[in-house]
Amino acid sequence: MQTVDLLEEVLARHWGYREFRPLQRQAIDTILAGRDSVVVLPTGGGKSLCFQAPALVPAAAGTSTLAVVVSPLIALMKDQVDGLRANGVPAACLNSAQSSQERAEAIAQVRDGSCRLLYVSPERLVADGSDGFRQWLRDRGVRFVAIDEAHCISQWGHDFRPEYRLLGRLKEEFPGASMHAFTATATTRVRHDIATQLGLRTPEVLVGPFDRANLTYRVVPRADARQQIRQVVARHSGEAGIIYCLSRKEVDALADSLRDEGVAALPYHAGLADSVRHANQDAFIEERVQVIVATVAFGMGIDRPDVRFVLHVGVPRSLEHYQQEAGRAGRDGLPSECVLISSPGDFPRWRSLLESSGGMTESDRVHLREMERYASATNCRHRALVEYFGQEYSTMSCGACDWCLGELQRIDDPLIVAQKVLSCIVRTGQRFGVGHVVSVLAGQSTEAVRTRRHHELSTFGLLSDTPQTEIRGYLDQLTQAGFVLRAGHPYPILQLTEQGRSLLRGDGTCVLYRQPRVRRSAADRRTRAALADLTPEEQERFERLRAMRIALARERHVPPYVIFHDTTLREMARLQPRSIADLRRVAGIGERKAELFGEQVLNALNQAN
């Protein structure tokens, strides 16, 4: 049988799909050809399948069959191994949370050749004292090494982890194995750094589309934060959501407040006892609570696919962090919402936190500036994110962000506001960047402003009644419209163009927008995404299937999505299969799941209404 046929057979038999997603096939072919690679696929793009499927294609005679997967978190590797076993894939993991019996069973599977995928942590693989473990693996033979969450290797990426840097030694220690780096978020610079640090040899670099068309992005200026949070949670009543806060104190207070209002919410942060933190994470993954309130300590390895909203109360420290965290919404491809509640004070707060934890690097400064630009911008959010990661965005209107949905307000006096901004740039000598000009316009008597006596300028405080994020938004719009030029690197200064000088004299027109200072009900409560487009009878069948899925998951001590995703439940509710053969034609149900759960599914579908 040819490799093409084998791959299609593997995909259908174990995962229940009939075709690969974009770039999956190219990534798999690279692994089967024994070439190194860097693969960037967005969250929900199916990157795990890229290294799982080729491990099941028979190797050439005399070559090894074991694939090693480096995964950063125990919870992540456990979920992936549980999911693989449910699909009939021989996989195992080795980690510090296992009992001696569990470790012995995993080692035995590797020894006898029955294990095709072995998950290990980077510490287990490369930390001091792991030489014997690596030698043991070399004796077994390793076909390829897949490094998940590979952005952790780069100091220019987010979630940098020093132990990931040590993975570069694997190329020398396993010369017969190809190396493959996988991540959901990596700029061109980060991709290059990953390849360099791992010592990859002429790697194939595959980058999928960064756009997540099923996500609706909104940026909301902070007003009454509690009320703004309630609005988001209310329109996703009964659906799963993650709320990120900047501090542990905020997490605890918000989780308590939501519970008092009848929302099943739990906190998660590093200040909780390990047992409490793990229990709360498990409750969310197992669908015993729908909302988790967390610091950024929560998230990596959370594979729950039906998260319908991600709400940031305060900006993340970079667009990479935001893309990764917001990307935890809608992994199953169904409509989901990402809301960022932003305040001008968020950025000084981040700078203070970074300085107190070892000092801000140039990378930190660049990331914060880009995040600040995104939070204050008045343009398509999808375009902003896609172009940040170096891709073109050709769609005229995404139809899925506050800008393209017409939720931003056109101001009544754009020429006057524009002239105030342009005049300030001129009065300060056209020698300063965005931050300084905003400080002068806002009437902030900072040390930099006082030192240069800019508090004495006629433009000082001209926009003192305007939020600083809004002033930044005006500057961005004037730059995009060609009235202002950002010149110089790495600290660009603002200068007027000829068009800008004309506008300052009153020759010409412009249009300026701002985010509403009080959010109108732009997104009224809607039908749960999983039930959208289903008839009442299909919705009732979906709920029966969902109850069955939860019962099966609790019996097996695995997350419900390991049994079936919502998208698969929707298809079963629509098609209402009558036999095991019918069931196998549903996307997401392979041979093993049809065998394990087929009777329960058919019983649930055939229950009287």
C-alpha positions as CSV (number, residue, x, y, z in Angstrom):
1,M,0.0,0.0,0.0
2,Q,1.4,3.5,-0.9
3,T,2.1,6.0,1.8
4,V,-0.7,8.2,0.6
5,D,-3.2,5.4,1.1
6,L,-1.7,4.5,4.4
7,L,-2.0,8.0,5.8
8,E,-5.6,8.3,4.7
9,E,-6.4,4.9,6.2
10,V,-4.6,5.9,9.5
11,L,-6.6,9.2,9.6
12,A,-9.9,7.5,9.1
13,R,-9.3,4.5,11.3
14,H,-7.9,6.4,14.4
15,W,-9.4,9.9,14.1
16,G,-12.5,9.4,12.0
17,Y,-11.6,12.1,9.4
18,R,-11.6,11.8,5.7
19,E,-9.2,14.6,4.8
20,F,-6.3,16.6,6.3
21,R,-6.5,20.2,7.3
22,P,-4.3,22.8,5.6
23,L,-0.5,22.1,5.9
24,Q,-1.0,18.9,8.0
25,R,-0.2,16.7,5.0
26,Q,3.0,18.7,4.2
27,A,4.1,18.5,7.8
28,I,3.6,14.8,7.9
29,D,5.4,14.2,4.6
30,T,8.4,16.2,6.0
31,I,8.5,13.9,9.0
32,L,8.2,10.7,6.9
33,A,11.0,12.0,4.6
34,G,13.3,12.3,7.6
35,R,13.8,16.1,7.3
36,D,13.8,18.6,10.1
37,S,11.0,21.2,10.3
38,V,9.4,24.2,12.1
39,V,5.6,24.1,11.9
40,V,3.4,27.0,13.0
41,L,-0.3,26.2,13.0
42,P,-2.8,28.3,15.0
43,T,-4.6,26.9,18.0
44,G,-7.3,24.5,16.7
45,G,-5.3,24.0,13.5
46,G,-4.5,20.4,14.3
47,K,-0.8,20.6,14.9
48,S,-0.8,17.5,17.2
49,L,-2.0,15.3,14.4
50,C,1.1,16.3,12.4
51,F,3.4,14.3,14.7
52,Q,0.9,11.7,15.9
53,A,-0.2,10.3,12.5
54,P,3.3,9.7,11.0
55,A,4.2,7.6,14.1
56,L,1.6,5.1,12.9
57,V,2.9,4.7,9.4
58,P,5.2,1.6,9.2
59,A,8.9,2.5,9.1
60,A,11.3,1.0,6.6
61,A,12.8,-2.3,7.5
62,G,15.6,-2.0,10.1
63,T,14.6,1.5,11.3
64,S,13.2,2.6,14.6
65,T,9.5,3.0,15.2
66,L,9.5,5.1,18.4
67,A,8.7,8.8,18.3
68,V,9.5,11.1,21.3
69,V,7.2,14.1,22.0
70,V,8.6,16.8,24.3
71,S,5.6,18.4,26.1
72,P,5.9,21.2,28.7
73,L,3.1,20.2,31.2
74,I,2.1,16.9,32.8
75,A,-1.6,17.8,32.3
76,L,-1.1,18.4,28.6
77,M,0.8,15.1,28.0
78,K,-1.7,13.1,30.1
79,D,-4.7,14.5,28.1
80,Q,-3.0,13.8,24.8
81,V,-2.1,10.3,25.8
82,D,-5.6,9.6,27.0
83,G,-7.0,10.9,23.8
84,L,-4.6,8.8,21.7
85,R,-5.4,5.7,23.6
86,A,-9.2,6.4,23.1
87,N,-8.4,6.5,19.4
88,G,-6.6,3.2,19.5
89,V,-3.1,4.7,19.2
90,P,-0.3,3.0,21.3
91,A,1.1,5.9,23.3
92,A,2.6,6.4,26.8
93,C,4.2,9.1,28.9
94,L,6.8,9.4,31.6
95,N,6.5,12.1,34.2
96,S,7.0,12.8,37.9
97,A,3.3,12.5,38.7
98,Q,3.1,8.8,37.8
99,S,3.1,6.0,40.2
100,S,5.9,3.5,40.0
101,Q,3.6,1.0,38.4
102,E,2.5,3.5,35.7
103,R,6.2,4.3,34.9
104,A,7.0,0.6,34.8
105,E,4.2,-0.1,32.4
106,A,5.3,2.8,30.1
107,I,8.9,1.6,30.1
108,A,7.8,-2.0,29.3
109,Q,5.7,-0.7,26.3
110,V,8.8,1.1,25.0
111,R,11.0,-1.9,25.5
112,D,8.8,-4.4,23.7
113,G,8.2,-2.0,20.8
114,S,4.4,-1.6,21.3
115,C,4.7,2.1,22.1
116,R,4.8,4.4,19.0
117,L,4.6,7.8,20.8
118,L,6.4,8.5,24.1
119,Y,5.6,11.9,25.8
120,V,8.3,13.3,28.1
121,S,9.0,16.7,29.7
122,P,12.0,18.8,28.6
123,E,13.4,18.5,32.1
124,R,13.1,14.7,32.0
125,L,14.9,14.6,28.7
126,V,17.8,17.1,29.0
127,A,18.2,18.1,32.7
128,D,21.4,17.2,34.5
129,G,21.3,13.6,35.5
130,S,19.3,12.6,32.4
131,D,22.2,11.1,30.5
132,G,21.2,7.6,31.4
133,F,17.7,8.2,30.2
134,R,18.9,9.5,26.9
135,Q,21.2,6.6,26.4
136,W,18.3,4.2,27.2
137,L,16.3,5.9,24.5
138,R,19.2,5.7,22.0
139,D,19.4,2.0,22.7
140,R,15.7,1.7,21.9
141,G,16.0,3.7,18.7
142,V,14.2,7.0,18.1
143,R,12.6,7.7,14.7
144,F,11.9,11.4,15.3
145,V,11.6,14.0,18.0
146,A,8.6,16.4,18.1
147,I,8.9,19.5,20.3
148,D,5.5,20.9,21.2
149,E,5.1,24.5,22.4
150,A,8.4,25.2,20.7
151,H,8.1,29.0,21.2
152,C,9.4,28.3,24.7
153,I,12.9,27.9,23.2
154,S,13.1,31.6,22.0
155,Q,13.8,34.5,24.2
156,W,11.9,36.6,21.6
157,G,8.8,34.4,22.0
158,H,6.5,34.3,25.0
159,D,6.7,31.8,27.9
160,F,10.5,31.4,27.4
161,R,11.8,28.5,29.5
162,P,15.6,28.0,30.0
163,E,15.3,24.2,30.0
164,Y,13.9,24.4,26.5
165,R,17.2,25.9,25.4
166,L,19.0,22.7,26.3
167,L,17.0,20.7,23.7
168,G,19.6,21.8,21.2
169,R,21.8,19.0,22.3
170,L,19.3,16.4,21.1
171,K,20.3,16.9,17.4
172,E,23.8,15.7,18.3
173,E,22.8,12.9,20.6
174,F,20.1,11.5,18.3
175,P,21.8,11.9,14.9
176,G,19.5,9.4,13.2
177,A,16.3,11.1,14.3
178,S,14.8,14.1,12.6
179,M,13.7,17.1,14.7
180,H,10.4,18.9,14.5
181,A,9.3,22.1,16.3
182,F,5.6,22.8,16.7
183,T,4.0,26.0,18.0
184,A,0.8,28.0,17.5
185,T,2.4,31.5,17.7
186,A,5.8,32.5,16.3
187,T,6.9,35.6,14.4
188,T,9.5,35.3,11.7
189,R,12.2,36.2,14.2
190,V,11.0,33.6,16.7
191,R,10.9,30.9,14.0
192,H,14.5,31.6,13.0
193,D,15.5,31.5,16.7
194,I,13.8,28.2,17.2
195,A,15.6,26.6,14.2
196,T,19.0,28.1,15.3
197,Q,18.7,27.0,18.9
198,L,17.7,23.5,18.0
199,G,20.5,23.2,15.4
200,L,18.0,22.1,12.7
201,R,19.5,21.3,9.3
202,T,17.9,23.2,6.4
203,P,14.5,22.7,8.0
204,E,11.2,22.9,6.2
205,V,9.3,25.9,7.6
206,L,5.6,25.6,7.4
207,V,3.4,28.4,8.6
208,G,-0.4,28.2,8.5
209,P,-2.8,31.1,8.4
210,F,-2.9,33.0,11.7
211,D,-6.4,34.2,11.2
212,R,-9.1,32.5,13.4
213,A,-12.2,33.4,11.4
214,N,-14.5,31.9,14.0
215,L,-13.4,34.3,16.8
216,T,-14.9,37.7,17.3
217,Y,-12.4,40.2,18.8
218,R,-13.4,43.3,20.9
219,V,-11.4,45.8,22.8
220,V,-13.3,47.7,25.5
221,P,-12.0,50.7,27.4
222,R,-12.3,50.0,31.1
223,A,-15.2,51.8,32.7
224,D,-17.2,49.8,35.3
225,A,-15.2,46.6,35.0
226,R,-17.5,44.4,37.0
227,Q,-20.5,45.4,34.9
228,Q,-18.5,44.9,31.7
229,I,-17.5,41.4,32.9
230,R,-21.1,40.6,33.8
231,Q,-22.2,41.5,30.3
232,V,-19.8,39.1,28.7
233,V,-20.5,36.3,31.1
234,A,-24.3,36.8,30.7
235,R,-24.3,36.5,27.0
236,H,-22.4,33.2,27.3
237,S,-24.6,31.8,30.0
238,G,-24.1,28.0,30.3
239,E,-21.0,28.1,28.1
240,A,-17.3,27.7,29.0
241,G,-15.1,30.7,29.4
242,I,-11.7,31.8,30.7
243,I,-11.2,35.2,32.4
244,Y,-7.6,36.4,32.8
245,C,-6.7,39.0,35.4
246,L,-3.3,40.6,36.1
247,S,-3.0,39.8,39.8
248,R,-3.9,36.9,42.2
249,K,-5.9,39.3,44.4
250,E,-8.1,40.3,41.4
251,V,-8.6,36.6,40.5
252,D,-9.8,35.7,43.9
253,A,-12.1,38.7,44.2
254,L,-13.7,38.2,40.8
255,A,-14.2,34.4,41.3
256,D,-15.9,35.1,44.6
257,S,-18.1,37.8,43.0
258,L,-19.2,35.6,40.1
259,R,-20.1,32.7,42.5
260,D,-22.2,35.1,44.6
261,E,-24.0,35.9,41.4
262,G,-24.7,32.3,40.7
263,V,-22.0,31.6,38.1
264,A,-20.1,28.4,38.5
265,A,-16.6,29.9,38.6
266,L,-13.3,28.9,40.3
267,P,-9.9,30.7,40.7
268,Y,-6.5,29.6,39.4
269,H,-3.2,31.1,40.2
270,A,0.3,30.2,41.6
271,G,-0.6,31.4,45.1
272,L,-3.1,28.6,45.6
273,A,-2.1,25.3,47.2
274,D,-1.1,22.8,44.5
275,S,-4.0,20.5,45.4
276,V,-6.5,23.3,45.1
277,R,-5.0,24.6,41.8
278,H,-5.1,21.1,40.2
279,A,-8.6,20.4,41.5
280,N,-9.9,23.7,40.0
281,Q,-8.2,23.0,36.7
282,D,-9.7,19.5,36.6
283,A,-13.1,20.8,37.4
284,F,-13.0,23.1,34.4
285,I,-11.6,20.5,32.0
286,E,-14.1,17.9,33.2
287,E,-17.0,20.5,32.7
288,R,-18.0,20.5,36.4
289,V,-17.6,24.3,36.2
290,Q,-17.9,26.5,33.2
291,V,-15.8,29.6,34.1
292,I,-12.2,29.7,35.3
293,V,-10.8,33.0,36.6
294,A,-7.0,33.0,36.3
295,T,-3.7,34.7,36.0
296,V,-1.6,33.8,33.0
297,A,-0.3,30.8,35.0
298,F,-3.3,29.0,33.6
299,G,-3.7,28.0,30.0
300,M,-0.9,26.1,28.3
301,G,-2.1,22.6,27.8
302,I,-5.7,23.4,28.2
303,D,-7.2,21.5,25.3
304,R,-10.9,22.0,26.1
305,P,-12.3,22.7,22.7
306,D,-15.6,24.3,23.6
307,V,-14.4,27.5,25.3
308,R,-16.8,30.1,24.0
309,F,-15.2,33.2,25.4
310,V,-11.9,34.4,26.7
311,L,-12.0,37.7,28.6
312,H,-8.8,39.7,29.5
313,V,-9.3,42.1,32.4
314,G,-6.2,44.0,31.7
315,V,-3.9,43.7,28.7
316,P,-1.4,40.8,28.3
317,R,2.3,41.7,28.0
318,S,2.6,41.0,24.2
319,L,0.5,40.2,21.2
320,E,2.1,36.7,21.2
321,H,0.6,36.1,24.7
322,Y,-2.7,37.6,23.5
323,Q,-2.9,35.4,20.4
324,Q,-2.0,32.3,22.5
325,E,-4.4,33.1,25.4
326,A,-7.3,34.3,23.2
327,G,-6.8,31.4,20.9
328,R,-8.0,29.0,23.6
329,A,-11.5,30.1,22.6
330,G,-13.3,28.1,19.8
331,R,-10.7,25.4,19.2
332,D,-13.5,23.3,17.8
333,G,-14.1,25.9,15.0
334,L,-17.5,27.1,16.4
335,P,-18.2,30.9,16.9
336,S,-16.5,32.3,20.1
337,E,-15.7,35.7,21.5
338,C,-12.4,37.3,22.7
339,V,-12.8,40.5,24.8
340,L,-10.0,42.7,26.0
341,I,-10.9,45.2,28.7
342,S,-8.1,47.8,28.5
343,S,-7.0,50.6,30.7
344,P,-4.1,53.2,30.2
345,G,-2.7,52.1,33.6
346,D,-2.1,48.5,32.4
347,F,1.1,49.4,30.5
348,P,2.9,51.3,33.4
349,R,1.8,48.4,35.6
350,W,3.5,45.8,33.2
351,R,6.6,48.0,33.0
352,S,6.8,48.1,36.8
353,L,6.3,44.3,37.1
354,L,9.0,43.6,34.5
355,E,11.5,46.0,36.1
356,S,10.9,44.4,39.6
357,S,11.4,40.9,38.2
358,G,14.8,41.5,36.7
359,G,14.6,44.5,34.4
360,M,12.9,45.1,31.1
361,T,14.6,43.8,28.0
362,E,14.5,45.3,24.6
363,S,12.2,42.4,23.6
364,D,9.8,43.4,26.5
365,R,9.7,47.0,25.3
366,V,9.0,46.1,21.7
367,H,6.2,43.7,22.8
368,L,4.6,46.2,25.1
369,R,4.6,48.9,22.4
370,E,2.9,46.5,19.9
371,M,0.3,45.5,22.5
372,E,-0.4,49.1,23.3
373,R,-0.8,49.8,19.6
374,Y,-3.3,47.0,19.3
375,A,-5.3,48.0,22.3
376,S,-5.6,51.7,21.2
377,A,-6.1,51.0,17.5
378,T,-9.4,51.6,15.6
379,N,-9.1,49.2,12.7
380,C,-9.8,45.5,11.9
381,R,-8.6,43.3,14.8
382,H,-8.2,40.3,12.6
383,R,-6.0,42.3,10.2
384,A,-3.9,43.7,13.0
385,L,-3.1,40.3,14.4
386,V,-2.5,38.6,11.1
387,E,-0.2,41.3,9.8
388,Y,1.7,41.4,13.1
389,F,2.7,37.8,12.5
390,G,3.9,38.7,9.0
391,Q,1.0,37.6,6.8
392,E,-1.2,39.5,4.4
393,Y,-4.9,39.9,5.2
394,S,-6.9,40.5,2.0
395,T,-10.4,40.4,3.4
396,M,-12.1,43.9,3.2
397,S,-14.2,43.3,6.3
398,C,-13.8,40.4,8.7
399,G,-17.4,40.9,10.1
400,A,-16.1,39.6,13.4
401,C,-14.5,42.4,15.4
402,D,-15.7,45.7,17.0
403,W,-14.4,47.8,14.1
404,C,-15.9,45.8,11.2
405,L,-19.2,45.3,13.1
406,G,-19.5,49.1,13.4
407,E,-19.3,49.2,17.2
408,L,-16.8,52.1,17.2
409,Q,-18.0,55.7,17.3
410,R,-17.2,58.3,14.7
411,I,-16.3,61.5,16.6
412,D,-18.1,64.7,15.7
413,D,-15.1,67.1,15.5
414,P,-12.3,65.1,13.9
415,L,-10.5,68.2,12.3
416,I,-10.2,70.0,15.7
417,V,-8.9,66.9,17.5
418,A,-6.5,66.2,14.6
419,Q,-5.2,69.7,14.7
420,K,-4.6,69.5,18.5
421,V,-2.6,66.3,18.0
422,L,-0.6,67.6,15.0
423,S,0.1,70.9,16.7
424,C,1.5,69.1,19.8
425,I,3.9,67.1,17.5
426,V,5.1,70.3,16.0
427,R,5.4,72.2,19.4
428,T,7.5,69.4,20.8
429,G,9.9,69.7,17.9
430,Q,8.9,66.5,16.0
431,R,11.6,64.7,18.0
432,F,9.5,62.5,20.3
433,G,7.6,59.3,20.2
434,V,4.0,58.4,20.9
435,G,4.3,58.1,24.7
436,H,5.7,61.6,25.2
437,V,3.2,63.3,22.8
438,V,0.4,61.5,24.6
439,S,1.7,62.7,28.0
440,V,1.8,66.3,26.8
441,L,-1.7,66.2,25.3
442,A,-3.1,64.4,28.3
443,G,-1.6,67.0,30.7
444,Q,0.7,64.5,32.4
445,S,3.4,66.3,34.3
446,T,6.0,63.5,34.0
447,E,9.7,64.0,34.7
448,A,10.4,63.8,30.9
449,V,7.7,66.5,30.3
450,R,9.0,68.8,33.1
451,T,12.7,68.4,32.2
452,R,11.9,69.6,28.6
453,R,9.5,72.3,30.0
454,H,6.8,70.9,27.8
455,H,4.3,71.5,30.5
456,E,4.6,75.1,29.6
457,L,3.5,74.5,25.9
458,S,0.1,75.7,24.7
459,T,-0.7,72.2,23.7
460,F,-0.1,70.8,27.2
461,G,-3.4,69.3,28.5
462,L,-5.4,70.0,25.3
463,L,-6.9,66.6,25.5
464,S,-6.8,66.2,29.3
465,D,-10.5,65.0,29.3
466,T,-9.7,62.2,26.8
467,P,-8.5,58.7,27.9
468,Q,-4.9,58.1,26.9
469,T,-5.8,55.0,25.0
470,E,-8.1,57.1,22.9
471,I,-5.4,59.7,22.2
472,R,-3.1,56.9,21.0
473,G,-5.9,55.6,18.8
474,Y,-6.1,59.1,17.2
475,L,-2.4,59.1,16.6
476,D,-2.5,55.6,15.0
477,Q,-5.4,56.7,12.7
478,L,-3.6,59.9,11.7
479,T,-0.5,57.8,10.9
480,Q,-2.5,55.2,8.9
481,A,-4.1,58.0,7.0
482,G,-0.8,59.5,6.0
483,F,-0.8,62.7,8.1
484,V,1.9,61.5,10.5
485,L,5.1,59.6,9.9
486,R,6.8,57.3,12.5
487,A,10.5,57.6,11.7
488,G,13.5,55.9,13.1
489,H,14.3,52.6,14.9
490,P,14.1,51.2,17.5
491,Y,12.5,54.3,19.1
492,P,10.5,56.0,16.3
493,I,9.7,59.7,16.5
494,L,6.6,61.4,15.2
495,Q,6.8,63.8,12.3
496,L,4.2,65.5,10.1
497,T,4.0,64.7,6.4
498,E,3.2,67.3,3.8
499,Q,-0.4,66.1,4.0
500,G,-0.3,66.5,7.8
501,R,1.0,70.1,7.5
502,S,-1.9,70.9,5.2
503,L,-4.4,69.5,7.6
504,L,-2.9,71.5,10.5
505,R,-3.5,74.7,8.4
506,G,-7.1,73.6,7.9
507,D,-6.7,72.4,4.3
508,G,-8.3,69.0,4.0
509,T,-10.6,66.7,6.0
510,C,-10.2,63.6,8.1
511,V,-12.3,61.0,9.9
512,L,-11.5,59.8,13.5
513,Y,-13.1,57.0,15.5
514,R,-13.1,56.0,19.1
515,Q,-14.2,53.0,21.1
516,P,-17.5,53.7,23.0
517,R,-16.8,54.9,26.5
518,V,-19.9,53.1,27.6
519,R,-20.4,49.9,25.8
520,R,-23.8,49.6,24.1
521,S,-25.3,46.2,23.9
522,A,-23.3,45.3,20.8
523,A,-23.6,41.6,21.4
524,D,-26.9,40.6,22.9
525,R,-27.3,37.2,24.3
526,R,-27.4,34.6,21.6
527,T,-28.0,30.9,21.1
528,R,-25.2,28.7,22.5
529,A,-22.7,28.2,19.7
530,A,-22.9,24.4,19.9
531,L,-26.7,24.6,19.3
532,A,-26.7,27.2,16.6
533,D,-28.5,26.0,13.4
534,L,-29.9,22.9,15.0
535,T,-33.6,22.3,15.1
536,P,-35.3,21.9,18.5
537,E,-35.3,18.1,18.0
538,E,-31.6,18.1,17.1
539,Q,-30.9,20.4,20.1
540,E,-32.6,17.9,22.4
541,R,-30.6,15.0,20.9
542,F,-27.4,17.1,21.4
543,E,-28.1,17.5,25.1
544,R,-28.8,13.8,25.5
545,L,-25.5,13.0,23.8
546,R,-23.7,15.6,26.0
547,A,-25.0,14.0,29.2
548,M,-23.9,10.6,27.9
549,R,-20.4,12.1,27.1
550,I,-20.0,13.5,30.6
551,A,-21.1,10.1,32.1
552,L,-18.6,8.2,30.0
553,A,-15.8,10.7,30.8
554,R,-16.3,10.4,34.5
555,E,-16.3,6.6,34.3
556,R,-13.0,6.7,32.5
557,H,-11.5,9.7,34.5
558,V,-10.8,11.7,31.3
559,P,-12.0,15.1,30.1
560,P,-15.3,14.9,28.1
561,Y,-13.6,16.2,24.9
562,V,-11.4,13.0,24.9
563,I,-14.6,11.1,24.3
564,F,-16.1,13.4,21.6
565,H,-15.9,17.0,20.6
566,D,-19.0,19.2,20.4
567,T,-18.7,19.3,16.6
568,T,-19.0,15.5,16.6
569,L,-22.0,15.6,18.9
570,R,-23.6,18.1,16.6
571,E,-23.1,15.9,13.6
572,M,-24.6,12.9,15.4
573,A,-27.6,15.0,16.5
574,R,-28.1,16.1,12.9
575,L,-27.5,12.8,11.1
576,Q,-29.0,10.5,13.8
577,P,-27.1,7.4,12.8
578,R,-29.0,4.1,13.3
579,S,-26.2,1.6,13.3
580,I,-22.5,1.3,14.1
581,A,-21.8,1.4,10.4
582,D,-23.7,4.7,10.2
583,L,-21.8,6.0,13.2
584,R,-18.4,5.4,11.5
585,R,-19.4,7.8,8.8
586,V,-19.6,10.7,11.3
587,A,-16.5,13.0,11.2
588,G,-14.5,12.4,14.4
589,I,-15.4,8.8,15.0
590,G,-12.8,6.2,14.2
591,E,-12.9,2.5,14.6
592,R,-11.8,2.4,18.2
593,K,-14.4,5.0,19.4
594,A,-17.2,3.3,17.4
595,E,-16.3,0.1,19.1
596,L,-16.0,1.6,22.6
597,F,-18.9,4.0,22.6
598,G,-21.1,3.0,19.7
599,E,-23.9,1.3,21.7
600,Q,-24.1,4.1,24.3
601,V,-24.4,6.7,21.4
602,L,-27.1,4.7,19.7
603,N,-29.0,4.3,22.9
604,A,-28.8,8.0,23.7
605,L,-30.0,8.9,20.2
606,N,-32.9,6.5,20.3
607,Q,-34.3,7.6,23.7
608,A,-37.9,8.8,23.6
609,N,-38.2,12.6,23.5
